[in-house]
Amino acid sequence: MSSEDIFNRIVSEAIFQSKVASRINAIDLNNDIQTLYKDLQQLAEELLPLHGKVEAEYATIKDADDYDSMLRVLNDKGALSRAAIILGYKKQKYTDTVLRLLRTEGNTAMQLSEAMRKYIPLPRDIF
């Protein structure tokens, strides 16, 4: 599996999990047991079509290189931890690796810096 495949899997799963969590949070746990059962059953029936819809939405965004939309749909702070695990790092080790790459001279550091600069509101001289 290539690093691009891994990245695509992480992002697609994170978007799906975020949408499922949002749907779960909309269920009123104070309802009677029959209503709660009905709500959970409806959620279960929605999961497979929702997964397909998320994959299609992600593919459209990725193909268009629409990073603003990507950040809008990927509202998941836990994605870094999952990415690190899938790539075989502990979260802190992954973060340290990215920071080390940013400090190096060359194309990789410049590309990372430019990609981050748009989305992180920091003074330009930090990167």
N, C-alpha and C positions, 0 to 999 in steps of 0.2 A: 504494500500500500504506500503510495507516494505521500509526501508531506502535504501536497495540495488536496489529495483525497482525505487525509486526516483532518485538515483544516475545514474542508467542506462538511464533513461528518459532524465535527464539533459544532459548527455554526448552525447547521440544520437542526441538530438535536437540541441545542440551546434555545432556538426560536420555538420549537415544538413544546419543550418543557415549560417555557414562559407562558405560552398560550394555554396549555393545560392547567398550569397553576392559577392563572387568571380565572379560568372557567370554574375550577374547584373552589376558589375563594368566593365566587358568586353564589355558591350553594349555601342556603340558610340551614345551619346545623340545628337550629331551634325548632324546625318543623317537626311534625309528627313522623313516626317511623315509615309510614306508607309513602308520604311525600318525599322524604329523604331517599328512600329506596328508588322511587320513580326518577328523581333527579340524578342519582348515581347511575342508574341504568341508562338514562338518556345520554349522560356523559360518556359512558362506555361505548355506546353506539356511534358517538361523534368522533371517537379517537382515530379510527382508521382513515375516514375521509379527511379529517383535519391534518393528519400526517402527510397525506398526498398533497393537500393544498399548501402546506408549509414548504414542502420540497419544491413545488412549482414556483411559489413566490420567491424562495431563495434563489433558485436557478435564474429567474428573470432579473433579479437584482444583481446577482453575480455577473451574468452575461453583459449587463449594461454598465458594469463597473460603477454602480451607484452606491458609494460608500456612505453617503448621508442616510439613504434609506436603510442600508444595512445596520447602521447604528440605531436607527429608529426601531426596527423590528427586533434587534438583538439587545434588548434591555436586560442583560444578565450579567451580574457581577461575578457569578460563579464560573463563568466560562474559562477564565484564566486557570483556575484550579483543574478543571477537566482537561484543558489543553495540555497542561503540564503533565498530568498523569498519563494521558494517551501517548505523549511523546517520551514518556519514561523518566520524567523529572519530578522532583518534589517541587511544590509551588515556589518556595524561596529560591531554589536552585535555578528554576526557569527564569524567574525575575532577575536574578544575578547574571544569568547568561545574556539576557536582553540588554541589561545595563552595561555589561562588559562590551558587547557588540557596539553599543552606542558610543563608547569611549574610544573605539579603534579608529584608525585612519582608513579611508577607502570608501568604496561604493556601498557596501552593506550598511555602514553607519550612516551614510548620507541618505540612503533610501529609507531606512527606519526613521531617521530624524524628520525627514520631510513628511512621511506618512503620519507621524504622531503630532507634528506641529499644528496641523489643521484641527485636530480634535482635543488637544490639551491646551487650555488657556494659560500658558506660561510665557514669560518673557523669551524672546527669540534667542538670547545669548545662553540660555540654559542648555539647549540642544546644540 
